[in-house]
Amino acid sequence: MKIVYVNDVVYGYATGDPSANGGAERYGWHLTRALANSGWAVTIGVQHALQEGEERQIDGVRFLGIGSRAHFLLAWYKFLKKERPDWCFFQCADHLWGPMAETARWLGVRTAFSVMHDLDVQPRRALTRRQNWWRLYEWGLRRSDIIFVQHQGQRGYLPPSWQARTYFLPGIVPLPVTYRPHPERNGTVAWVAVIRPPKRPDLLVEIARRLPEVRFVVCGAPTYKLWEAGAIESIIGQLRSLPNVDYRGHVDPEQTLKVIEDASLLLSTSDGEGLPSVFLEAWAAGTPVVSVQIDPDHKIRDGELGVLAGTVDGAVDAVRSLMTVAQRRQDMGMRGRRHVEEVHSPAAAVRAFETAVASVST
């Protein structure tokens, strides 16, 4: 089977580019590499980092420069026409998915769309750019042969007629062979995200202020697309002014993993996610998660992989309590690692992907 995808940031992760960021793209790299290692022919189109026609092979995945930077849909058509894959793959809500899916179907290529945020299954609210073009994105979902979801709660937002084409696809995260026991950790709370409104960095500021005895390490640069510059600078200024906050801005992916591995807890203040890749990275490292609101499929609550706080007060209490009991964090961390090993391994994701493909192909 041959599958194609187009994503420049995935190429950045594959090449170890320290500026690469984005949980969806990081997952895209883990998934495509796992498919290639299991026998799929995987080609990823790259618009900016490679010249048109230039090729590079990394861990079994073929990256191909497709050119036409100013005319993406033309580049997409030529890419499909040349490669003639069995399947094409795409992640995250985008108005372009409508014409992309239709082009693929016209050329006889089957389509798989992967939901990466809970809003991706709510077309009217899904788009962060060209918001009024949501019907194009909805058309792409309607025309997709497969819709992959991250957790079962996402399926319920889709029309019943689409749900038969909807399959669970687990996120992938490498499981470190060893990890640091909690009595040996540095006593920090990690917060890792791009600084933008849905991540609620304002709640991070409030929680850090109310826990002056706890040290926070914050990894994430701001995005200026969705906020006024003044609002962003206010948040950054507040983070930098707090004596118990080590604000590091953008941190390259490998160093970010080190921060999570050394931390006693990961804090999530987001009010909108799918299944955050940083949760999987924390659990793989044996680091419990304290989440204000996000708990896909009740994994944190039911699996005791951390604490679902529900409120800022609850988060403050949970952090304060957990920081005093290393053995409780250790037990949560061990459960997190087992969960990743059983559910979020490359082999588990490939099985889920191939099961969905087989159901469409037969």
Buried (B, 14 or more C-beta within 10 A) or exposed (E): BBBBBBBBBBBBBBEEBEEBBBBBBBBBBBBBBBBBBBEBBBBBBBBEBBEBEEEBEBEBBBBBBBBBEEEBEEBBBBBBEEBEBBBBBBBBBBBBBBBBBBBBBEBEBBBBBBBBBBBBBBBEBBBBEEEEBBEBBBBBBBBBBBBBBBBEBBBEBBEEEBEEBBBBBBBBBBBBEEBBEBEEBEBBBBBBBBBBBBBBBBBBBBBBBBBEEBBBBBBBBBBEEEBEEEEBEBBBEBBEEBEBBBBBEBBBBEEBBEBBBBBBBBBBBBEBBBBBBBBBBBBBBBBBBBBBBBBBBEBBEEBBBBBBBEEBEBBBBBBEEBBEEBEBBBBBBBBBBBBBEEBBBBEBBBEBBBEBBEEBEE
